């Protein structure tokens, strides 16, 4: 009888120990916030690109200005999605913002655009 009591009491402890190994409880809360931060950054980029004077200066300069205008959204995205503080992850997110800024500038000018393979997105963000 004591053997079964030990099994019954230890089973919940074993299950509780395994739960956190697959994902952290905070991930359920964190993942939607990261998605929202990506969306906010993309909306900012689309709006800033649409506000730039088409053809005023070269597209690369406009893309840099657009990315800079949306730096607060990009940095919020870096902070939310890079909880470990990895400099490569932060650099990749900033590079992606620059790349996407160029795509939005090209769209606003009616020029052909590259597909953002990193995000798997060819859709449009409505400003």
VENNOR-V497948 format. One record per residue. RES is the residue in one small letter. PSI is psi as a letter, one per 30 degrees, with the letter a starting at -180 (NA if undefined). OMEGA is omega in radians with two decimals (* if undefined). Layout:
# VENNOR-V497948
RES:PSI:OMEGA
RES:PSI:OMEGA
This chain:
# VENNOR-V497948
x:e:-3.11
x:e:3.09
x:e:3.13
x:e:3.12
x:e:3.12
x:e:3.13
x:e:-3.12
x:e:-3.13
x:e:-3.10
x:f:-3.12
x:e:3.11
x:e:3.10
x:e:3.13
x:e:3.13
x:e:3.14
x:e:3.14
x:e:-3.12
x:f:-3.04
x:e:-3.09
x:f:-3.09
x:f:-3.11
x:e:3.08
x:l:3.12
x:l:-3.13
x:e:3.14
x:f:-3.13
x:e:3.10
x:e:3.13
x:e:-2.99
x:e:-3.06
x:e:3.10
x:e:3.12
x:e:3.07
x:e:3.10
x:e:3.11
x:e:3.13
x:e:3.05
x:e:-3.12
x:e:3.13
x:e:3.10
x:e:-3.12
x:e:3.09
x:e:3.10
x:e:3.14
x:e:-3.13
x:e:3.14
x:e:-3.12
x:e:3.13
x:e:3.13
x:f:-3.11
x:f:3.14
x:k:3.12
x:j:-3.11
x:k:3.07
x:g:-3.10
x:e:3.10
x:l:-3.07
x:l:-3.03
x:e:-3.13
x:e:3.12
x:e:3.11
x:e:3.13
x:e:3.09
x:e:3.13
x:e:3.12
x:e:3.12
x:e:3.12
x:e:3.12
x:f:-3.11
x:g:-3.13
x:e:3.10
x:e:3.12
x:e:3.12
x:e:-3.13
x:e:3.06
x:e:3.09
x:e:3.10
x:e:-3.11
x:e:-3.08
x:e:-3.03
x:f:-3.11
x:i:-3.07
x:f:-3.13
x:f:3.12
x:g:-3.14
x:k:-3.09
x:f:3.11
x:e:3.12
x:e:3.13
x:e:3.13
x:e:3.13
x:e:3.12
x:e:3.11
x:e:3.09
x:e:3.11
x:e:3.10
x:e:3.10
x:e:3.14
x:e:-3.14
x:e:3.08
x:e:3.11
x:e:3.11
x:e:3.12
x:e:3.08
x:e:3.13
x:e:3.11
x:e:-3.10
x:f:3.12
x:f:3.14
x:g:-3.13
x:l:3.10
x:k:-3.10
x:l:3.04
x:l:3.10
x:k:3.11
x:j:-3.09
x:e:-3.11
x:e:3.14
x:f:-3.14
x:h:-3.02
x:k:2.95
x:g:-3.10
x:l:-3.13
x:k:3.02
x:k:-3.14
x:j:-3.13
x:NA:*
